[in-house]
Amino acid sequence: MKKIVSLSMVLVLMISISSLALADDAGVNPEDDLEFDVETENGENETGDPEGNETEEPDGNESEIDDDTEGEIEIMNNTLGAEIRLLQLEKAITKNLLKGERAVAVLQAMGYNTSRLETILDEMRLVLEEVQAANASANDSVQQFVDLKSDAKKLTTEFRETIKELLSDEKIKELKEQIKEIVGEELQNYSKKIQNRIKQFNRNQIHRLYGIIGVTNESLGDAYQNGNITMEEAKSQISKMVNMMTKEKKNQIFLELKKEKINNKDYADEEMGDAMLDFGEREQNRSQNRSDKAKNENGNGNGKGPHNGK
């Protein structure tokens, strides 16, 4: 009976350790929600999700914040976590701009009127500039992330729907073949920046976990950050360490991890609640400001030109 109880405690601890707030470039992140995937009328996904996941379509409520966003902001309770989410958003928008620009060029060569699509891309460039200017250390960094992700998602949906109005299913498939492979040095640089920050963030979490279990050791976190072991291997080693401790110590660690998880969820709930206050009004103000900026730039004779990444 004691062995069963002990095994149950180890399993609970492993689940608790696995649920520790970690950043994962292949998990929940803004890129999943903003993947530019033109669909035909019969629902075939024409570009797909690079991670092999289904991209959830917006339900038509343009001011609604999706559940994934609340999950994403759980790691934004420190500057490094906020930097990760803003960088992921910046990469997603940049990727959509590159695909959108290529799509417009292809459609123009086919003789289509792309003025509406170009207008959407112009506003998307302005959103990108705002993401690049966002301060990860600011008190309102979560609100900025929520607002700008919502804007980018709305524009991405509008771009897709406009293409579907212009083209038949067959033409969409032709377009897909010409825009599906977007890699480029710019996106690769984003991926490297994001991955480096993710490793730093997760290393910090490993050390915080060490503090909870009462072990002073930097080798595991360093081995993970240097790429010598995976996060799963690191968590497995920590679980083995905990398994050797007394039942009382295991209970203490479990309660600390549970408290941490609750605190992260409470933080996300509170930040999301704050972000929802006056959400629609802020959305209208941002749209108006961008419209005014575009008019001023056109009035000064400035062309839209290509977008500029970091």
Sine and cosine of phi, psi and omega as CSV:
sin_phi,cos_phi,sin_psi,cos_psi,sin_omega,cos_omega
0.00,0.00,-0.66,0.75,0.00,-1.00
-0.89,0.45,-0.61,0.79,0.01,-1.00
-0.90,0.43,-0.63,0.78,0.01,-1.00
-0.91,0.42,-0.70,0.71,0.03,-1.00
-0.88,0.47,-0.67,0.74,0.00,-1.00
-0.90,0.43,-0.68,0.73,0.01,-1.00
-0.89,0.45,-0.65,0.76,0.02,-1.00
-0.88,0.48,-0.66,0.75,0.00,-1.00
-0.90,0.44,-0.66,0.75,0.02,-1.00
-0.88,0.47,-0.68,0.73,0.01,-1.00
-0.89,0.46,-0.68,0.73,0.03,-1.00
-0.88,0.47,-0.67,0.74,0.00,-1.00
-0.91,0.41,-0.65,0.76,0.01,-1.00
-0.89,0.47,-0.66,0.75,0.04,-1.00
-0.90,0.43,-0.65,0.76,0.00,-1.00
-0.91,0.42,-0.67,0.74,0.03,-1.00
-0.90,0.43,-0.65,0.76,0.00,-1.00
-0.91,0.42,-0.47,0.88,-0.04,-1.00
-1.00,0.02,0.01,1.00,0.07,-1.00
-0.84,0.54,0.66,-0.75,-0.08,-1.00
-0.86,0.51,0.95,-0.32,0.03,-1.00
-0.82,-0.57,0.46,-0.89,0.06,-1.00
-1.00,-0.09,0.70,-0.72,-0.06,-1.00
-0.63,-0.78,0.92,-0.40,-0.05,-1.00
-0.91,0.42,-0.37,0.93,-0.01,-1.00
-0.98,-0.20,0.09,1.00,-0.01,-1.00
-0.96,-0.27,-0.64,-0.77,-0.01,-1.00
-0.94,0.35,0.89,-0.46,0.08,-1.00
-0.34,-0.94,0.30,-0.96,-0.11,-0.99
-0.86,0.52,-0.43,0.90,-0.04,-1.00
-0.89,0.46,-0.55,0.84,-0.01,-1.00
-0.89,0.46,-0.65,0.76,-0.06,-1.00
-0.97,0.24,-0.38,0.93,-0.11,-0.99
-0.96,-0.29,0.18,0.98,0.01,-1.00
-0.88,0.48,0.79,-0.61,-0.04,-1.00
-0.99,0.13,0.99,-0.15,-0.04,-1.00
-0.82,-0.57,0.98,-0.19,0.05,-1.00
-0.95,0.32,0.75,-0.66,0.02,-1.00
-0.91,-0.40,0.53,-0.85,0.10,-1.00
-0.98,0.18,0.12,-0.99,-0.04,-1.00
-0.89,0.45,-0.45,0.89,0.00,-1.00
-1.00,0.04,0.12,0.99,0.14,-0.99
1.00,0.01,0.11,0.99,0.01,-1.00
-0.94,0.34,0.75,-0.66,0.03,-1.00
-0.98,0.22,0.84,-0.54,-0.16,-0.99
-1.00,-0.07,-0.35,0.93,0.04,-1.00
-0.83,-0.56,-0.42,0.91,0.10,-1.00
0.98,0.22,0.16,-0.99,0.05,-1.00
-0.99,-0.13,0.79,-0.61,-0.06,-1.00
-0.87,0.49,-0.36,0.93,0.01,-1.00
-1.00,-0.08,0.01,1.00,0.02,-1.00
0.99,0.12,0.22,0.97,0.00,-1.00
-0.98,-0.21,0.38,-0.93,0.09,-1.00
-0.97,0.24,0.72,-0.69,0.05,-1.00
-1.00,0.01,0.85,-0.53,-0.06,-1.00
-0.95,0.31,0.76,-0.65,0.01,-1.00
-0.99,0.13,0.65,-0.76,0.08,-1.00
-0.86,0.51,0.51,-0.86,-0.07,-1.00
-1.00,-0.01,0.15,0.99,0.05,-1.00
0.98,-0.19,-0.28,0.96,0.06,-1.00
-1.00,0.09,0.99,-0.15,-0.19,-0.98
-0.94,0.35,-0.33,0.94,-0.03,-1.00
-0.98,-0.20,0.10,1.00,-0.01,-1.00
-1.00,0.10,0.69,-0.72,0.04,-1.00
-1.00,-0.09,0.79,-0.61,-0.09,-1.00
-0.97,0.24,0.30,-0.96,-0.03,-1.00
-0.90,0.44,-0.57,0.82,-0.01,-1.00
-0.86,0.51,-0.59,0.81,-0.02,-1.00
-0.88,0.48,-0.66,0.75,0.02,-1.00
-0.89,0.45,-0.61,0.79,0.06,-1.00
-0.91,0.41,-0.59,0.81,-0.02,-1.00
-0.92,0.39,-0.54,0.84,-0.10,-0.99
-0.99,0.14,-0.06,1.00,0.02,-1.00
-0.87,0.48,-0.49,0.87,0.00,-1.00
-1.00,-0.02,0.05,1.00,-0.07,-1.00
-1.00,-0.01,0.29,0.96,0.04,-1.00
-0.99,0.13,0.14,0.99,0.17,-0.98
-0.58,-0.81,0.29,-0.96,-0.12,-0.99
-0.87,0.49,-0.65,0.76,-0.03,-1.00
-0.90,0.43,-0.67,0.74,0.05,-1.00
-0.89,0.45,-0.64,0.77,0.03,-1.00
-0.91,0.41,-0.63,0.78,0.04,-1.00
-0.87,0.50,-0.66,0.75,-0.01,-1.00
-0.87,0.49,-0.76,0.65,-0.04,-1.00
-0.91,0.42,-0.65,0.76,0.01,-1.00
-0.92,0.38,-0.61,0.79,0.05,-1.00
-0.92,0.39,-0.65,0.76,0.04,-1.00
-0.89,0.46,-0.64,0.77,0.04,-1.00
-0.91,0.41,-0.67,0.74,0.02,-1.00
-0.88,0.48,-0.68,0.73,0.02,-1.00
-0.90,0.44,-0.68,0.73,-0.03,-1.00
-0.88,0.48,-0.69,0.73,0.00,-1.00
-0.93,0.38,-0.67,0.75,0.02,-1.00
-0.87,0.50,-0.68,0.74,0.01,-1.00
-0.89,0.45,-0.67,0.75,0.02,-1.00
-0.92,0.39,-0.59,0.80,0.06,-1.00
-0.90,0.45,-0.70,0.72,0.01,-1.00
-0.88,0.47,-0.69,0.73,0.03,-1.00
-0.92,0.39,-0.66,0.75,-0.01,-1.00
-0.90,0.44,-0.67,0.74,0.01,-1.00
-0.90,0.44,-0.64,0.77,0.03,-1.00
-0.93,0.38,-0.65,0.76,0.02,-1.00
-0.87,0.48,-0.68,0.73,0.01,-1.00
-0.89,0.46,-0.69,0.73,0.00,-1.00
-0.88,0.48,-0.67,0.74,0.00,-1.00
-0.91,0.42,-0.70,0.71,-0.03,-1.00
-0.92,0.40,-0.61,0.79,0.05,-1.00
-0.89,0.45,-0.64,0.76,0.03,-1.00
-0.91,0.41,-0.42,0.91,0.02,-1.00
-1.00,0.04,-0.05,1.00,0.07,-1.00
1.00,-0.02,0.25,0.97,-0.02,-1.00
-1.00,0.05,0.48,-0.88,0.11,-0.99
-0.99,0.17,0.90,-0.43,-0.10,-1.00
-0.94,-0.35,0.30,0.95,-0.09,-1.00
-0.86,0.51,-0.66,0.75,0.00,-1.00
-0.91,0.42,-0.67,0.75,0.02,-1.00
-0.90,0.44,-0.64,0.77,0.01,-1.00
-0.91,0.42,-0.60,0.80,0.05,-1.00
-0.89,0.45,-0.66,0.75,0.03,-1.00
-0.89,0.45,-0.68,0.73,0.01,-1.00
-0.91,0.42,-0.59,0.81,0.05,-1.00
-0.86,0.52,-0.71,0.71,-0.01,-1.00
-0.94,0.35,-0.57,0.82,0.02,-1.00
-0.90,0.43,-0.57,0.82,0.07,-1.00
-0.90,0.44,-0.62,0.78,0.04,-1.00
-0.92,0.40,-0.62,0.79,0.06,-1.00
-0.89,0.45,-0.67,0.74,0.03,-1.00
-0.86,0.50,-0.69,0.73,0.03,-1.00
-0.87,0.50,-0.63,0.78,-0.01,-1.00
-0.94,0.35,-0.59,0.80,0.06,-1.00
-0.91,0.42,-0.69,0.73,0.01,-1.00
-0.90,0.44,-0.49,0.87,-0.01,-1.00
-1.00,0.05,-0.18,0.98,-0.04,-1.00
-0.90,0.43,0.64,-0.77,-0.03,-1.00
-0.99,-0.15,0.92,-0.38,-0.03,-1.00
-0.91,0.41,-0.35,0.94,-0.02,-1.00
-1.00,0.01,-0.15,0.99,-0.07,-1.00
-0.95,0.30,0.45,-0.89,0.01,-1.00
-0.89,0.45,-0.45,0.89,-0.04,-1.00
-0.98,-0.21,0.40,0.91,-0.04,-1.00
-0.88,0.47,-0.59,0.81,0.02,-1.00
-0.91,0.40,-0.69,0.72,0.02,-1.00
-0.88,0.48,-0.68,0.74,0.03,-1.00
-0.87,0.49,-0.69,0.72,0.00,-1.00
-0.88,0.47,-0.75,0.67,-0.02,-1.00
-0.87,0.49,-0.72,0.69,-0.03,-1.00
-0.89,0.45,-0.76,0.65,-0.11,-0.99
-0.96,0.28,-0.53,0.85,0.10,-1.00
-0.91,0.42,-0.66,0.75,0.03,-1.00
-0.87,0.49,-0.69,0.72,0.02,-1.00
-0.89,0.46,-0.70,0.71,-0.03,-1.00
-0.91,0.42,-0.64,0.77,0.00,-1.00
-0.91,0.40,-0.65,0.76,0.02,-1.00
-0.89,0.45,-0.69,0.72,0.00,-1.00
-0.93,0.38,-0.61,0.79,0.05,-1.00
-0.88,0.48,-0.70,0.71,0.04,-1.00
-0.89,0.45,-0.68,0.74,-0.01,-1.00
-0.89,0.46,-0.64,0.77,0.01,-1.00
-0.90,0.44,-0.73,0.69,0.00,-1.00
-0.87,0.49,-0.71,0.70,-0.05,-1.00
-0.91,0.41,-0.58,0.82,0.02,-1.00
-0.91,0.42,-0.65,0.76,0.04,-1.00
-0.90,0.44,-0.65,0.76,0.00,-1.00
-0.90,0.44,-0.50,0.87,0.06,-1.00
-0.96,0.28,-0.51,0.86,-0.05,-1.00
-0.99,0.17,-0.61,0.79,-0.22,-0.98
-0.91,-0.42,0.46,-0.89,0.16,-0.99
-0.98,0.19,0.19,-0.98,0.03,-1.00
-0.84,0.54,-0.66,0.75,-0.03,-1.00
-0.91,0.42,-0.67,0.75,0.02,-1.00
-0.92,0.38,-0.58,0.82,0.05,-1.00
-0.89,0.46,-0.64,0.76,0.03,-1.00
-0.90,0.44,-0.63,0.78,0.04,-1.00
-0.90,0.44,-0.69,0.73,0.01,-1.00
-0.89,0.45,-0.67,0.74,-0.01,-1.00
-0.83,0.56,-0.66,0.75,-0.03,-1.00
-0.89,0.45,-0.44,0.90,-0.09,-1.00
-0.99,-0.11,-0.19,0.98,-0.03,-1.00
-0.84,-0.55,0.01,1.00,-0.17,-0.99
-0.95,0.32,-0.52,0.86,-0.05,-1.00
-0.99,-0.13,0.99,-0.10,0.07,-1.00
-0.88,-0.48,0.95,-0.30,0.02,-1.00
-0.87,-0.50,-1.00,-0.01,0.11,-0.99
0.96,0.28,0.39,-0.92,-0.04,-1.00
-0.90,0.43,-0.60,0.80,-0.04,-1.00
-0.88,0.47,-0.73,0.69,0.01,-1.00
-0.93,0.36,-0.57,0.82,0.04,-1.00
-0.90,0.43,-0.62,0.79,0.04,-1.00
-0.91,0.42,-0.65,0.76,0.07,-1.00
-0.86,0.50,-0.73,0.69,-0.04,-1.00
-0.86,0.50,-0.65,0.76,0.01,-1.00
-0.91,0.41,-0.69,0.72,0.02,-1.00
-0.87,0.50,-0.72,0.69,-0.04,-1.00
-0.90,0.44,-0.72,0.69,-0.04,-1.00
-0.90,0.44,-0.63,0.78,0.03,-1.00
-0.89,0.46,-0.67,0.74,0.01,-1.00
-0.94,0.34,-0.58,0.81,0.06,-1.00
-0.88,0.47,-0.70,0.71,0.01,-1.00
-0.89,0.45,-0.64,0.76,0.03,-1.00
-0.91,0.42,-0.69,0.73,0.00,-1.00
-0.89,0.46,-0.73,0.68,-0.04,-1.00
-0.93,0.36,-0.54,0.84,0.09,-1.00
-0.88,0.48,-0.69,0.72,0.02,-1.00
-0.87,0.48,-0.61,0.79,0.01,-1.00
-0.92,0.38,-0.59,0.80,0.06,-1.00
-0.88,0.47,-0.69,0.73,0.01,-1.00
-0.92,0.39,-0.58,0.81,0.06,-1.00
-0.91,0.42,-0.62,0.79,0.03,-1.00
-0.92,0.40,-0.63,0.78,0.09,-1.00
-0.86,0.51,-0.63,0.77,0.03,-1.00
-0.89,0.45,-0.61,0.79,0.01,-1.00
-0.92,0.39,-0.66,0.75,-0.04,-1.00
-1.00,0.05,-0.07,1.00,0.10,-1.00
0.98,0.18,0.57,0.82,0.01,-1.00
-0.87,-0.49,0.72,-0.70,0.05,-1.00
-0.97,-0.25,0.97,-0.25,-0.05,-1.00
-0.31,-0.95,0.84,-0.55,0.00,-1.00
-0.98,-0.22,-0.12,0.99,-0.12,-0.99
-0.90,0.43,-0.61,0.79,-0.04,-1.00
-0.92,0.39,-0.72,0.69,0.03,-1.00
-0.89,0.46,-0.64,0.77,0.02,-1.00
-0.92,0.40,-0.65,0.76,0.00,-1.00
-0.89,0.45,-0.63,0.78,0.05,-1.00
-0.91,0.40,-0.75,0.66,-0.06,-1.00
-0.89,0.45,-0.54,0.84,-0.01,-1.00
-0.99,0.14,-0.07,1.00,0.05,-1.00
1.00,0.07,0.21,0.98,-0.02,-1.00
-0.98,0.18,-0.45,0.89,0.08,-1.00
-0.68,-0.73,0.37,-0.93,0.04,-1.00
-1.00,0.05,0.20,-0.98,0.06,-1.00
-0.89,0.45,-0.62,0.79,0.02,-1.00
-0.89,0.46,-0.65,0.76,0.04,-1.00
-0.92,0.40,-0.62,0.78,0.03,-1.00
-0.90,0.44,-0.71,0.70,0.00,-1.00
-0.91,0.42,-0.58,0.81,0.03,-1.00
-0.91,0.42,-0.66,0.75,0.02,-1.00
-0.91,0.42,-0.63,0.77,0.03,-1.00
-0.90,0.43,-0.65,0.76,0.03,-1.00
-0.88,0.48,-0.65,0.76,0.04,-1.00
-0.89,0.45,-0.63,0.78,0.04,-1.00
-0.87,0.49,-0.73,0.68,-0.02,-1.00
-0.90,0.43,-0.58,0.81,-0.03,-1.00
-0.87,0.49,-0.42,0.91,-0.02,-1.00
-1.00,0.07,-0.06,1.00,-0.05,-1.00
-1.00,0.03,0.17,-0.99,0.00,-1.00
-0.95,0.32,0.31,-0.95,0.01,-1.00
-0.87,0.49,-0.63,0.78,-0.01,-1.00
-0.90,0.44,-0.67,0.75,0.00,-1.00
-0.92,0.40,-0.63,0.78,0.03,-1.00
-0.88,0.47,-0.67,0.74,0.04,-1.00
-0.87,0.49,-0.67,0.74,0.00,-1.00
-0.88,0.47,-0.71,0.71,0.00,-1.00
-0.90,0.44,-0.69,0.73,0.01,-1.00
-0.85,0.52,-0.71,0.71,-0.01,-1.00
-0.91,0.42,-0.61,0.79,0.02,-1.00
-0.91,0.42,-0.68,0.73,0.00,-1.00
-0.93,0.38,-0.62,0.78,0.04,-1.00
-0.90,0.44,-0.67,0.74,0.03,-1.00
-0.89,0.46,-0.66,0.75,0.01,-1.00
-0.88,0.47,-0.69,0.72,-0.01,-1.00
-0.90,0.44,-0.67,0.74,0.02,-1.00
-0.90,0.44,-0.67,0.74,0.01,-1.00
-0.88,0.47,-0.66,0.76,0.02,-1.00
-0.90,0.43,-0.66,0.75,0.01,-1.00
-0.92,0.40,-0.67,0.74,0.02,-1.00
-0.89,0.46,-0.64,0.77,0.02,-1.00
-0.88,0.48,-0.73,0.68,-0.01,-1.00
-0.89,0.45,-0.67,0.74,0.01,-1.00
-0.88,0.48,-0.70,0.71,-0.03,-1.00
-0.91,0.41,-0.70,0.71,-0.01,-1.00
-0.91,0.41,-0.62,0.79,0.02,-1.00
-0.92,0.39,-0.63,0.78,0.05,-1.00
-0.88,0.47,-0.68,0.73,0.04,-1.00
-0.90,0.43,-0.63,0.77,-0.02,-1.00
-0.92,0.39,-0.49,0.87,-0.02,-1.00
-0.97,0.24,-0.36,0.93,0.02,-1.00
-0.91,0.42,0.81,-0.59,0.01,-1.00
0.85,0.52,0.45,0.89,-0.04,-1.00
-0.86,0.51,-0.75,0.66,-0.02,-1.00
-0.89,0.46,-0.64,0.77,0.01,-1.00
-0.91,0.41,-0.68,0.74,0.03,-1.00
-0.90,0.44,-0.61,0.79,0.02,-1.00
-0.88,0.47,-0.70,0.71,0.03,-1.00
-0.90,0.44,-0.66,0.75,0.00,-1.00
-0.90,0.43,-0.67,0.74,0.01,-1.00
-0.90,0.44,-0.68,0.74,0.00,-1.00
-0.89,0.46,-0.67,0.74,0.01,-1.00
-0.92,0.40,-0.66,0.75,0.01,-1.00
-0.89,0.46,-0.64,0.77,0.01,-1.00
-0.93,0.36,-0.62,0.79,0.04,-1.00
-0.89,0.46,-0.70,0.72,0.02,-1.00
-0.90,0.44,-0.65,0.76,0.00,-1.00
-0.90,0.44,-0.68,0.73,0.00,-1.00
-0.89,0.45,-0.65,0.76,0.02,-1.00
-0.90,0.43,-0.67,0.75,0.01,-1.00
-0.90,0.44,-0.66,0.75,0.00,-1.00
-0.92,0.40,-0.65,0.76,0.04,-1.00
-0.92,0.40,-0.59,0.81,0.01,-1.00
-0.92,0.38,-0.47,0.88,0.02,-1.00
-1.00,0.01,0.06,1.00,0.05,-1.00
0.99,0.17,0.29,0.96,0.02,-1.00
-1.00,0.09,0.80,-0.60,0.08,-1.00
-0.97,0.24,0.31,-0.95,-0.04,-1.00
-0.95,0.31,-0.66,0.75,0.06,-1.00
0.87,0.49,0.04,-1.00,0.02,-1.00
-0.96,0.29,0.39,-0.92,0.03,-1.00
-0.97,0.25,0.37,-0.93,-0.02,-1.00
-0.88,-0.47,0.89,-0.45,0.10,-1.00
-1.00,0.08,0.07,-1.00,0.03,-1.00
-0.95,0.31,0.00,0.00,0.00,0.00
